[in-house]
Amino acid sequence: MILGIDIGGTHTDAVCVKDNQIVATAKVITGEHLVDSIMGAIHGLDVDYGGLKRVVLSTTLSTNAIIEKKYAATGMIVSAGPGVDPRNYFLSDDFHLIEGAIDHRGREYIPVRKDQILEVAENLKKNHVQGVGVISKFSVRNPIHEKFMHSLIADTFDYVSMGHRMSGSLNFPRRLHTTYFNTAVMPIQERFVRSVKDALKALGITTSILFLKADGGTYSSSAADRLPVETILSGPAASMMGGVALKKNSGTTLILDVGGTTTDIGILIDGVPILEPQGVCVGGLKTLVRGLKMLSVGAGGDSQVHLSEGRPRVGPHRYGPPACMGGPQPTPMDALCVLGEFETGDLNKAEQSLAPLARQINKKIPELARAIVVELVETIKGSCDGFIHEVNSYPVYTIHEMLHSDPVKPEQVMIIGGPAKTLKPYVEEMFQMKCLVPDHFHVANALGAALARTTAQITLLADTQLKKLICPELDVDMEIPAWYTINELISFGKQAIMDNARYLGLSDDIETDVIEQQSFNMINGFNTTGKNLRAKIQSRPGIINEWSKS
């Protein structure tokens, strides 16, 4: 049996899957205390947890902490060397630049100074900094400086992140942001994981907990403690993986997850999501966090309805539940209630919330209600058009990392989320294409989390002249013979990532893809002095095999 839980900004959803069937679902309001919301959703399932083998959580905790800047004081110790000035990318006054440099091949040419590192650490401690990120520009080619800094300060601070463990890709500014955010949310994630484990244990659930990542895959709670930044945007990723689980046919499908606060937009190409090629953005800043290409729009079922230039507008703010459910402001859900398409709400309260707006623009309340729903769908449609244009303006990668040369053109729309069924005719009219509302649309996010496979991605670099192989993500630094080949590098990488994926989660159905491989001769004069070998390998994200084959 599998338990999937998605903790959204408005609702917390839960599903229980047994024998490849959804046997129970639950939906509760997300409260101030996330663990209480989780427990409420679990109790709502009302199932026997005997035989539970998998618990997966998707949460907005890290995303919200970064966006709202509600995290502990965080410092950075940065060894950059010549080139890009890292001070342009500093996020607080607790960023400190020190001497030291590694070149692009991983050779040290300016050593770091122990006295300088200890002095910076002392100053950070005086500023009550709880966590520190250490980073050097080319640490993915040689992490010696980061490891040395870590060895000096690990016992001084509660939380320390090293830049080379974030990603094996080169991009110093993105690495700075990623390392900083990872360190900043470490204590938040640790407390959350501990609280969830304690709460589940009280219910007799001792199964290992997995967390959903931005790339639509899962990893273990211990990995989430070490790399919590990977959980950013896991909520939208859950939407897409729910779409993958519920979609049975081929073609290009536009996914709309209409929540209370936002609508998440994504695309499936033959059932495969699109990947952000360089890394996701959070809080307006670029990171190296591997994630799905998605767009969140501030227009949902509970978004505030207001008037502008004589017509209703929806969003981007949400001030609580719909008026028909006791909320303070009129919303699209109130409009649907007036139209008889949301039976749970109080019709009188819905009409009362819309009446002042109707009088201002001289419309009858049902007429205004329809205009509000049309405006909601039109807002979503405009965002979809912009999103598709953006996707087609840059190289588009599926989650398999296959480059598509043909323009992305959706053939159908799939709506998930609470109001999906009621919005279907409006979406079909506005988008002028077939609209799918799958079974269990109201808990698709939780289902996507429950069924997601464990994922990992590693980058390997071998320099046969230096007789060195490095894999930053796994902290591998080993000697190789001068005759080492690209095939040997790939073989090593495949085994390493499979071992790592098994360590990170419970998936037995691991599939690997070589998503990048390059081999360059290194020339000195007229002679070949060695080879520079590079490879990037992933354990393929997707839905667990037992569900896919059902």
Helices and strands as residue ranges (DSSP letters): E 2-7, E 11-18, E 21-29, H 34-45, E 54-59, H 61-67, E 74-79, G 86-89, E 95-98, E 101-102, E 108-110, H 114-126, E 131-136, H 144-153, E 159-162, G 163-165, H 172-202, E 209-212, E 218-220, H 221-226, G 228-231, H 234-246, E 252-258, E 263-269, E 272-275, E 281-282, E 285-286, E 295-297, E 305-308, E 311-314, G 323-325, H 332-338, H 347-360, H 365-393, E 396-398, E 403-404, E 412-416, H 420-431, E 434-436, G 441-443, H 444-451, E 456-463, E 468-471, G 472-474, E 476-479, H 486-504, E 512-524, E 527-539, H 545-548
